[in-house]
């Protein structure tokens, strides 16, 4: 095998190895970036849930306060609904 052929073979193997390593490295980086997005989404969703829970507790506290101050007749009872469905 001539020196030129050996050099070409070494260059081709080196180029392929570097290319494969780079592609795998980039895939790992992208996967990690995507995972961090999922983590941020979960944290954001949990924070919204906590805010809504706090708003609900505040609303219930206010309702209790208002019901103590003002008299309300049957606050939990709703009028019966009338649904009109025709079978035909």
C-alpha atoms as one frame of an Amber mdcrd trajectory, in Angstrom:
protein
   0.000   0.000   0.000   1.453   3.348  -0.985   1.927   6.270   1.356  -0.733
   8.275  -0.445  -3.267   5.477  -0.034  -2.425   5.118   3.661  -2.718   8.869
   4.219  -6.055   8.944   2.402  -7.334   6.015   4.461  -6.232   7.622   7.738
  -7.776  10.951   6.710 -11.067   9.286   5.733 -11.266   7.277   8.972 -10.401
  10.359  11.036 -12.984  12.478   9.200 -15.703   9.831   9.682 -14.843   9.382
  13.353 -14.946  13.121  14.032 -18.232  13.447  12.122 -19.868  10.591  14.050
 -18.614  11.941  17.388 -19.885  15.439  16.557 -23.331  14.181  15.535 -23.698
  12.135  18.727 -22.514  15.065  20.842 -25.036  17.401  19.201 -27.835  14.865
  19.723 -26.991  14.604  23.421 -26.987  18.385  23.742 -30.358  18.693  21.969
 -31.856  15.939  24.124 -30.665  17.710  27.283 -32.059  21.029  26.052 -35.423
  19.428  25.316 -35.477  17.792  28.752 -34.782  21.136  30.423 -37.813  22.504
  28.554 -39.952  19.753  30.051 -38.608  20.533  33.518 -39.406  24.247  33.053
 -42.915  23.406  31.813 -43.538  21.203  34.857 -42.353  23.944  37.203 -44.538
  26.514  35.427 -47.571  24.217  35.597 -46.985  23.562  39.309 -46.702  27.304
  39.987 -49.977  27.977  38.150 -51.646  25.203  40.132 -50.430  26.748  43.396
 -51.687  30.177  42.324 -55.101  28.795  41.401 -55.280  26.867  44.659 -54.446
  30.041  46.562 -57.094  31.987  44.647 -59.651  29.275  45.415 -58.801  29.348
  49.125 -59.083  33.146  49.133 -62.439  32.942  47.352 -63.729  30.383  49.856
 -62.502  32.537  52.743 -64.267  35.596  51.324 -67.462  33.643  50.720 -67.441
  32.412  54.312 -66.878  35.963  55.537 -69.673  37.373  53.369 -72.078  34.627
  54.432 -71.335  35.422  58.076 -71.941  39.130  57.523 -74.955  38.796  55.207
 -77.748  36.305  55.541 -78.281  34.182  52.456 -81.203  31.843  51.946 -80.191
  28.461  50.473 -76.798  29.506  49.080 -75.887  26.040  47.815 -79.250  25.102
  46.350 -79.692  25.875  42.667 -83.056  26.075  40.920 -83.981  22.903  39.038
 -82.910  22.979  35.427 -85.413  22.296  32.699 -83.973  20.498  29.738 -86.022
  20.123  26.604 -84.909  17.225  24.515 -87.192  15.753  21.940 -86.945  12.169
  20.835 -88.263  11.861  17.410
